[in-house]
């Protein structure tokens, strides 16, 4: 907790100075209890920007490799990720995806906020891709509301492949909470698909992105 508070104290003012973030709808994020923040994904720094813009700590999953890099850069990466509540997980096969979902469910069971990018991987062309149904599974299994989030401008600040972020402006929009506690007709798979599509439509309405109407094939299964 001390490290997280220290990192936020150092990084948040720096982010405000360099990127002049426009933050809209912070009041839509419940201040207490389990909540899922489902966001579009344009850049590596999305998972850093959202916790700094939100009114409460937000846990994201991060590739375990980010925590294992050597040298000063590795130490800085680990410190930053740990400070923003990032949780290391291994990615790859179906079993790893199920483990990641269970880790996320444990975060929600503790009454915390969990952030997820339903597209799975960063968009390379600026369009918003079809969401993986893990976000719906989490919403149904936990009973937590889902807050759609749109992050804009991060793809210009740190495009895919860029080693260092550039200076620019970021916008973060938090939408109204969505609840999915009521029973629905259909198979479990159909229900998860319908809920995921609703969440992605809400994110798209906030971001204004063109829909790709297909999965991002670079995504890991989630």
C-alpha positions as CSV (number, residue, x, y, z in Angstrom):
1,X,0.0,0.0,0.0
2,X,2.8,2.4,0.8
3,X,4.5,1.7,-2.6
4,X,1.2,2.2,-4.4
5,X,0.6,5.5,-2.6
6,X,4.1,6.7,-3.3
7,X,3.9,5.8,-7.0
8,X,0.6,7.6,-7.4
9,X,2.0,10.6,-5.6
10,X,5.0,10.7,-8.0
11,X,3.5,9.6,-11.3
12,X,0.0,11.3,-11.2
13,X,1.4,14.9,-11.1
14,X,3.9,14.0,-13.9
15,X,1.1,12.6,-16.1
16,X,-1.0,15.7,-15.5
17,X,1.9,17.9,-16.5
18,X,3.0,16.0,-19.6
19,X,-0.3,14.8,-21.0
20,X,-2.9,17.3,-19.7
21,X,-5.5,14.5,-19.3
22,X,-9.2,15.3,-19.8
23,X,-11.1,13.0,-17.4
24,X,-14.9,12.7,-17.8
25,X,-17.4,10.8,-15.8
26,X,-15.3,9.9,-12.7
27,X,-18.5,10.1,-10.7
28,X,-19.7,7.0,-12.6
29,X,-17.1,4.8,-10.9
30,X,-18.5,3.4,-7.6
31,X,-16.2,4.5,-4.7
32,X,-16.7,1.2,-2.8
33,X,-17.3,-2.4,-3.6
34,X,-16.5,-4.7,-6.5
35,X,-16.5,-3.0,-10.0
36,X,-15.2,-4.0,-13.4
37,X,-13.7,-1.2,-15.6
38,X,-13.9,-2.5,-19.2
39,X,-11.9,-0.3,-21.6
40,X,-10.7,-0.1,-25.2
41,X,-7.1,-0.8,-25.8
42,X,-4.8,1.4,-28.0
43,X,-1.5,1.5,-26.2
44,X,0.6,-0.2,-23.5
45,X,0.1,2.8,-21.2
46,X,-3.7,2.4,-21.2
47,X,-3.4,0.2,-18.1
48,X,-1.3,2.9,-16.4
49,X,-3.5,5.9,-17.4
50,X,-6.8,4.4,-16.2
51,X,-5.8,3.7,-12.6
52,X,-4.3,7.2,-12.4
53,X,-7.5,8.7,-13.8
54,X,-10.0,6.6,-11.7
55,X,-11.1,7.8,-8.3
56,X,-9.9,4.6,-6.6
57,X,-7.2,2.0,-7.1
58,X,-7.8,-0.3,-10.1
59,X,-6.0,-3.7,-10.5
60,X,-5.0,-4.8,-14.0
61,X,-3.4,-8.1,-15.1
62,X,0.0,-7.7,-16.7
63,X,2.3,-10.2,-18.4
64,X,4.6,-11.9,-16.0
65,X,7.5,-11.1,-18.3
66,X,7.2,-7.4,-17.5
67,X,8.1,-8.2,-13.9
68,X,11.2,-10.2,-14.9
69,X,13.1,-7.8,-17.0
70,X,16.7,-7.2,-15.9
71,X,18.6,-4.0,-15.1
72,X,17.4,-0.5,-14.2
73,X,14.6,-0.6,-16.8
74,X,13.4,-3.8,-15.3
75,X,13.4,-2.3,-11.8
76,X,11.5,0.8,-13.0
77,X,8.9,-1.3,-14.8
78,X,8.3,-3.6,-11.8
79,X,8.1,-0.6,-9.4
80,X,5.7,1.2,-11.7
81,X,3.5,-1.8,-12.3
82,X,3.4,-2.8,-8.7
83,X,2.6,0.7,-7.7
84,X,-0.5,0.8,-9.9
85,X,-1.8,-2.5,-8.6
86,X,-0.8,-4.6,-11.6
87,X,-0.9,-8.4,-11.0
88,X,1.6,-10.6,-12.9
89,X,0.1,-13.5,-14.8
90,X,1.3,-15.8,-17.5
91,X,-0.4,-15.6,-20.9
92,X,-0.7,-18.2,-23.6
93,X,-3.0,-21.2,-23.6
94,X,-6.5,-21.8,-22.4
95,X,-5.5,-22.9,-18.9
96,X,-3.5,-19.6,-18.5
97,X,-6.6,-17.7,-19.6
98,X,-8.8,-19.5,-17.0
99,X,-6.2,-18.8,-14.3
100,X,-6.3,-15.1,-15.2
101,X,-10.0,-15.0,-14.9
102,X,-9.9,-16.7,-11.5
103,X,-7.3,-14.1,-10.4
104,X,-9.6,-11.3,-11.6
105,X,-12.6,-12.9,-9.8
106,X,-10.6,-13.0,-6.5
107,X,-9.9,-9.3,-6.9
108,X,-13.6,-8.6,-7.2
109,X,-14.5,-11.0,-4.3
110,X,-12.3,-8.7,-2.2
111,X,-14.5,-5.8,-3.1
112,X,-11.9,-4.1,-5.3
113,X,-11.9,-2.6,-8.7
114,X,-10.6,-4.6,-11.6
115,X,-9.7,-3.3,-15.1
116,X,-9.9,-5.4,-18.3
117,X,-9.5,-4.8,-22.0
118,X,-12.0,-7.1,-23.6
119,X,-10.4,-6.8,-27.0
120,X,-7.4,-8.6,-25.5
121,X,-4.6,-6.9,-27.4
122,X,-3.9,-3.4,-28.6
123,X,-5.6,-2.2,-31.7
124,X,-3.0,-1.6,-34.5
125,X,-5.3,0.5,-36.7
126,X,-7.4,2.5,-34.2
127,X,-10.6,0.5,-34.7
128,X,-12.3,-1.2,-31.9
129,X,-12.4,-5.0,-32.1
130,X,-15.0,-7.6,-31.0
131,X,-14.7,-8.3,-27.2
132,X,-13.8,-11.6,-25.7
133,X,-16.5,-13.0,-23.4
134,X,-14.3,-13.2,-20.3
135,X,-15.6,-9.8,-19.2
136,X,-19.2,-11.1,-19.3
137,X,-18.1,-14.2,-17.4
138,X,-16.6,-12.0,-14.7
139,X,-19.7,-9.8,-14.5
140,X,-22.0,-12.8,-14.1
141,X,-19.8,-14.7,-11.7
142,X,-19.1,-11.7,-9.4
143,X,-22.3,-9.8,-9.7
144,X,-20.2,-6.6,-10.0
145,X,-21.3,-3.7,-12.2
146,X,-19.3,-2.9,-15.4
147,X,-18.2,0.6,-16.1
148,X,-17.3,1.1,-19.8
149,X,-14.2,3.2,-20.3
150,X,-12.8,4.9,-23.3
151,X,-9.2,6.0,-23.5
152,X,-8.2,8.4,-26.4
153,X,-4.9,9.7,-27.5
154,X,-2.6,7.0,-26.0
155,X,-2.0,5.5,-29.4
156,X,-0.3,8.8,-30.4
157,X,1.6,9.1,-27.2
158,X,3.0,5.5,-27.2
159,X,2.2,3.7,-30.5
160,X,2.8,0.0,-30.8
161,X,6.6,-0.6,-31.0
162,X,7.6,2.8,-29.5
163,X,10.2,2.5,-26.8
164,X,9.4,5.8,-25.0
165,X,6.1,7.8,-24.7
166,X,5.7,11.1,-26.4
167,X,4.1,14.3,-25.1
168,X,0.5,14.8,-26.0
169,X,-3.0,14.9,-24.6
170,X,-5.1,12.0,-23.2
171,X,-8.8,11.7,-22.7
172,X,-10.4,9.2,-20.3
173,X,-14.2,8.8,-20.3
174,X,-16.0,6.7,-17.7
175,X,-19.5,5.7,-18.7
176,X,-22.5,4.8,-16.6
177,X,-22.4,1.5,-14.7
178,X,-24.0,-1.5,-16.4
179,X,-25.6,-4.3,-14.4
180,X,-26.3,-7.8,-15.6
181,X,-27.9,-9.6,-12.6
182,X,-31.2,-10.3,-14.3
183,X,-31.7,-13.8,-15.9
184,X,-31.7,-13.9,-19.7
185,X,-32.9,-16.4,-22.2
186,X,-30.4,-18.5,-24.1
187,X,-27.4,-20.8,-23.5
188,X,-24.6,-19.6,-21.2
189,X,-22.5,-19.0,-24.2
190,X,-25.1,-16.9,-25.9
191,X,-25.7,-14.9,-22.8
192,X,-22.0,-14.1,-22.4
193,X,-21.8,-13.1,-26.0
194,X,-24.8,-10.8,-25.8
195,X,-23.5,-9.1,-22.6
196,X,-20.0,-8.7,-24.1
197,X,-21.5,-7.1,-27.2
198,X,-23.5,-4.6,-25.1
199,X,-20.4,-3.7,-23.1
200,X,-18.4,-3.2,-26.3
201,X,-21.1,-1.0,-27.8
202,X,-21.0,1.2,-24.7
203,X,-17.2,1.5,-25.0
204,X,-17.6,2.3,-28.7
205,X,-20.2,5.0,-27.9
206,X,-17.7,6.7,-25.6
207,X,-14.7,6.4,-27.8
208,X,-16.2,7.1,-31.2
209,X,-14.0,4.4,-32.8
210,X,-14.9,2.6,-36.0
211,X,-15.9,-1.0,-35.2
212,X,-13.8,-3.7,-36.8
213,X,-16.6,-6.3,-36.4
214,X,-14.1,-9.1,-35.8
215,X,-11.7,-10.3,-33.2
216,X,-8.2,-8.9,-33.0
217,X,-6.4,-12.0,-34.0
218,X,-3.3,-10.8,-32.1
219,X,-5.2,-11.2,-28.9
220,X,-4.6,-13.9,-26.3
221,X,-7.7,-15.9,-25.6
222,X,-9.6,-14.4,-22.6
